[in-house]
Amino acid sequence: MNAARRKLIDEIINRMSEARGLLEEVCSDEQAAYDNMPVPLQESERGERMAEVLSEMENAVTDLENLESVLEDAKA
């Protein structure tokens, strides 16, 4: 891989890292909102949906971390 492509991959990794950080903030805020809900609301349809979305966002954070690692390895 030449220097120009390595530089482009570095830029992609940086942007993904920024996006991951923002998503982690959203996850943290959403988790706090869920945790502050009364238990009956957590067990309601709305609360269950909130928990599902939170889980999917956490999975997305993990996916981004994995992709960043793959791209780092690709540069080597």
Backbone as ProteinMPNN parsed JSONL, in Angstrom:
{"seq_chain_A": "MNAARRKLIDEIINRMSEARGLLEEVCSDEQAAYDNMPVPLQESERGERMAEVLSEMENAVTDLENLESVLEDAKA", "coords_chain_A": {"N_chain_A": [[0.857, -1.165, 0.0], [0.551, 2.171, -0.845], [1.835, 5.412, 0.273], [-0.09, 7.442, -0.028], [-2.538, 6.08, 0.005], [-2.393, 4.958, 2.549], [-2.487, 7.266, 4.071], [-5.067, 8.138, 3.46], [-6.555, 6.038, 4.587], [-5.863, 6.467, 7.247], [-7.228, 8.883, 7.646], [-9.866, 8.012, 7.332], [-10.036, 6.255, 9.511], [-9.715, 8.096, 11.605], [-12.057, 9.652, 11.31], [-13.997, 7.695, 11.715], [-13.435, 7.067, 14.343], [-14.13, 9.463, 15.599], [-16.887, 9.448, 15.032], [-17.597, 7.137, 16.418], [-17.052, 7.973, 19.018], [-18.999, 9.977, 19.34], [-21.296, 8.404, 19.103], [-20.964, 6.793, 21.337], [-21.392, 8.698, 23.314], [-24.111, 9.269, 22.887], [-25.158, 6.755, 23.485], [-24.496, 6.59, 26.196], [-26.016, 8.713, 27.258], [-28.571, 7.804, 26.582], [-28.669, 5.431, 28.03], [-28.577, 6.444, 30.625], [-31.001, 7.837, 30.647], [-32.776, 5.694, 30.374], [-32.159, 4.231, 32.703], [-33.09, 5.985, 34.618], [-35.787, 5.843, 34.369], [-38.909, 4.892, 35.771], [-39.423, 1.549, 36.967], [-41.855, 0.271, 36.047], [-42.247, 1.695, 33.651], [-39.918, 1.02, 32.282], [-40.459, -1.604, 31.774], [-42.511, -1.394, 30.031], [-43.852, -1.225, 26.66], [-42.609, 0.914, 25.381], [-40.297, 1.253, 26.985], [-39.061, -1.229, 26.619], [-38.519, -1.083, 23.893], [-36.744, 1.038, 23.904], [-34.588, -0.13, 25.276], [-33.877, -2.092, 23.42], [-33.027, -0.526, 21.232], [-30.882, 0.766, 22.411], [-29.182, -1.412, 22.856], [-28.631, -2.128, 20.198], [-27.267, 0.167, 19.352], [-25.021, -0.003, 20.993], [-23.921, -2.313, 19.928], [-23.247, -1.302, 17.436], [-21.201, 0.472, 18.137], [-19.252, -1.356, 18.95], [-18.878, -2.669, 16.503], [-17.774, -0.579, 14.995], [-15.373, -0.205, 16.389], [-14.135, -2.662, 15.826], [-13.901, -2.487, 13.032], [-12.181, -0.296, 12.813], [-9.887, -1.465, 13.846], [-9.39, -3.47, 11.93], [-8.801, -1.864, 9.718], [-6.499, -0.589, 10.646], [-4.794, -2.79, 10.742], [-4.728, -3.349, 8.027], [-3.19, -1.333, 6.997], [-0.629, -2.006, 7.674]], "CA_chain_A": [[0.0, 0.0, 0.0], [1.394, 3.362, -0.921], [1.658, 6.42, 1.324], [-1.343, 8.184, -0.229], [-3.653, 5.25, 0.491], [-2.264, 4.875, 4.016], [-2.963, 8.547, 4.606], [-6.528, 8.125, 3.327], [-7.069, 5.118, 5.6], [-5.744, 7.179, 8.521], [-8.332, 9.845, 7.721], [-11.089, 7.229, 7.552], [-9.99, 5.783, 10.895], [-9.971, 9.254, 12.469], [-13.478, 10.015, 11.232], [-14.753, 6.627, 12.367], [-13.204, 7.225, 15.777], [-14.978, 10.585, 16.019], [-18.277, 8.986, 14.985], [-17.753, 6.194, 17.518], [-17.117, 8.765, 20.245], [-20.323, 10.599, 19.402], [-22.272, 7.351, 19.359], [-20.8, 6.411, 22.735], [-22.073, 9.732, 24.105], [-25.554, 9.037, 22.755], [-25.448, 5.541, 24.26], [-24.414, 6.925, 27.616], [-27.191, 9.525, 27.585], [-29.761, 6.956, 26.472], [-28.633, 4.502, 29.168], [-28.95, 7.222, 31.812], [-32.441, 8.091, 30.56], [-33.452, 4.43, 30.654], [-31.951, 3.902, 34.114], [-33.871, 6.906, 35.442], [-37.21, 5.571, 34.186], [-39.481, 3.959, 36.753], [-39.424, 0.163, 36.489], [-43.015, -0.043, 35.19], [-42.02, 2.249, 32.321], [-38.882, 0.213, 31.643], [-41.085, -2.854, 31.351], [-43.549, -1.11, 29.039], [-43.434, -1.358, 25.259], [-41.66, 2.007, 25.127], [-39.056, 0.937, 27.676], [-38.431, -2.359, 25.938], [-37.982, -0.583, 22.613], [-35.58, 1.851, 24.259], [-33.513, -1.067, 25.6], [-33.464, -2.716, 22.162], [-32.268, 0.467, 20.471], [-29.62, 0.948, 23.125], [-28.363, -2.589, 22.566], [-28.184, -2.021, 18.807], [-26.255, 1.227, 19.286], [-23.809, -0.545, 21.601], [-23.36, -3.21, 18.92], [-22.64, -0.459, 16.396], [-19.935, 0.958, 18.695], [-18.324, -2.486, 18.857], [-18.581, -2.868, 15.082], [-16.852, 0.478, 14.586], [-14.071, -0.531, 16.978], [-13.574, -3.768, 15.057], [-13.529, -1.993, 11.715], [-10.975, 0.518, 12.983], [-8.782, -2.404, 14.026], [-9.135, -4.082, 10.621], [-8.137, -0.868, 8.861], [-5.132, -0.428, 11.16], [-4.042, -3.952, 10.273], [-4.578, -3.268, 6.575], [-2.119, -0.369, 6.697], [0.685, -2.575, 8.015]], "C_chain_A": [[0.907, 1.233, 0.0], [1.0, 4.388, 0.15], [0.334, 7.163, 1.2], [-2.533, 7.38, 0.287], [-3.592, 5.064, 2.0], [-2.808, 6.145, 4.67], [-4.492, 8.612, 4.554], [-7.153, 7.193, 4.364], [-6.962, 5.754, 6.979], [-6.884, 8.168, 8.708], [-9.655, 9.131, 7.987], [-11.154, 6.762, 8.997], [-10.295, 6.93, 11.858], [-11.447, 9.634, 12.474], [-14.354, 8.961, 11.907], [-14.618, 6.735, 13.881], [-14.047, 8.365, 16.338], [-16.439, 10.162, 16.066], [-18.554, 8.025, 16.133], [-17.868, 6.946, 18.84], [-18.471, 9.432, 20.424], [-21.398, 9.565, 19.729], [-22.177, 6.859, 20.802], [-21.467, 7.429, 23.659], [-23.579, 9.531, 24.079], [-25.955, 7.816, 23.569], [-25.463, 5.838, 25.753], [-25.632, 7.723, 28.059], [-28.465, 8.683, 27.575], [-29.823, 5.972, 27.632], [-29.054, 5.218, 30.448], [-30.451, 7.492, 31.816], [-33.233, 6.826, 30.901], [-33.354, 4.082, 32.137], [-32.79, 4.771, 35.044], [-35.381, 6.725, 35.278], [-37.703, 4.681, 35.325], [-39.564, 2.559, 36.131], [-40.66, -0.161, 35.647], [-42.871, 0.527, 33.769], [-40.944, 1.468, 31.578], [-39.475, -1.074, 31.075], [-42.202, -2.651, 30.338], [-42.986, -1.309, 27.634], [-42.389, -0.291, 24.913], [-40.298, 1.711, 25.75], [-38.317, -0.21, 27.017], [-37.821, -1.934, 24.614], [-36.718, 0.239, 22.859], [-34.372, 0.958, 24.542], [-32.985, -1.751, 24.341], [-32.599, -1.773, 21.331], [-30.909, 0.699, 21.113], [-28.672, -0.213, 22.836], [-27.807, -2.529, 21.145], [-27.113, -0.939, 18.661], [-24.941, 0.753, 19.897], [-23.127, -1.525, 20.655], [-22.667, -2.418, 17.814], [-21.299, 0.094, 16.864], [-18.876, -0.142, 18.578], [-17.918, -2.743, 17.412], [-17.595, -1.819, 14.578], [-15.449, 0.223, 15.142], [-13.385, -1.631, 16.178], [-13.11, -3.314, 13.676], [-12.285, -1.114, 11.78], [-9.751, -0.386, 13.108], [-8.401, -3.074, 12.705], [-8.389, -3.109, 9.718], [-6.705, -0.601, 9.338], [-4.256, -1.577, 10.672], [-3.783, -3.89, 8.778], [-3.446, -2.319, 6.172], [-0.734, -0.988, 6.857], [1.338, -3.281, 6.844]], "O_chain_A": [[1.885, 1.315, 0.742], [-0.017, 4.25, 0.83], [-0.296, 7.481, 2.208], [-3.429, 7.93, 0.927], [-4.63, 5.016, 2.66], [-3.497, 6.093, 5.689], [-5.131, 9.085, 5.493], [-8.177, 7.531, 4.957], [-7.867, 5.603, 7.799], [-7.443, 8.281, 9.799], [-10.469, 9.602, 8.781], [-12.2, 6.857, 9.638], [-11.049, 6.755, 12.816], [-12.017, 9.906, 13.531], [-15.328, 9.291, 12.584], [-15.584, 6.516, 14.612], [-14.612, 8.249, 17.426], [-17.15, 10.476, 17.021], [-19.615, 8.084, 16.755], [-18.69, 6.595, 19.686], [-19.024, 9.45, 21.523], [-22.296, 9.82, 20.532], [-23.195, 6.544, 21.42], [-22.045, 7.053, 24.679], [-24.245, 9.61, 25.111], [-26.972, 7.834, 24.262], [-26.348, 5.382, 26.478], [-26.215, 7.446, 29.108], [-29.326, 8.828, 28.443], [-30.901, 5.703, 28.162], [-29.797, 4.667, 31.259], [-31.102, 7.389, 32.856], [-34.229, 6.88, 31.623], [-34.342, 3.686, 32.755], [-33.157, 4.339, 36.137], [-36.164, 7.378, 35.968], [-36.97, 3.807, 35.788], [-39.751, 2.413, 34.923], [-40.525, -0.816, 34.614], [-43.322, -0.088, 32.802], [-41.049, 1.275, 30.367], [-39.044, -1.566, 30.032], [-42.776, -3.62, 29.84], [-41.789, -1.532, 27.457], [-41.405, -0.575, 24.23], [-39.264, 1.899, 25.109], [-37.095, -0.173, 26.873], [-36.729, -2.376, 24.257], [-35.746, 0.142, 22.109], [-33.262, 1.253, 24.1], [-31.78, -1.965, 24.209], [-31.567, -2.174, 20.793], [-29.901, 0.814, 20.417], [-27.483, 0.0, 22.598], [-26.638, -2.846, 20.92], [-26.15, -1.123, 17.916], [-23.867, 1.068, 19.383], [-21.899, -1.568, 20.583], [-21.617, -2.826, 17.318], [-20.357, 0.177, 16.076], [-17.747, 0.113, 18.158], [-16.749, -3.005, 17.128], [-16.683, -2.14, 13.816], [-14.456, 0.415, 14.441], [-12.192, -1.542, 15.886], [-12.045, -3.718, 13.211], [-11.429, -1.181, 10.897], [-8.7, -0.096, 12.536], [-7.218, -3.224, 12.402], [-7.445, -3.497, 9.03], [-5.804, -0.408, 8.521], [-3.121, -1.368, 10.244], [-2.733, -4.33, 8.311], [-2.824, -2.495, 5.125], [0.225, -0.532, 6.234], [2.443, -3.807, 6.979]]}, "name": "protein", "num_of_chains": 1, "seq": "MNAARRKLIDEIINRMSEARGLLEEVCSDEQAAYDNMPVPLQESERGERMAEVLSEMENAVTDLENLESVLEDAKA"}
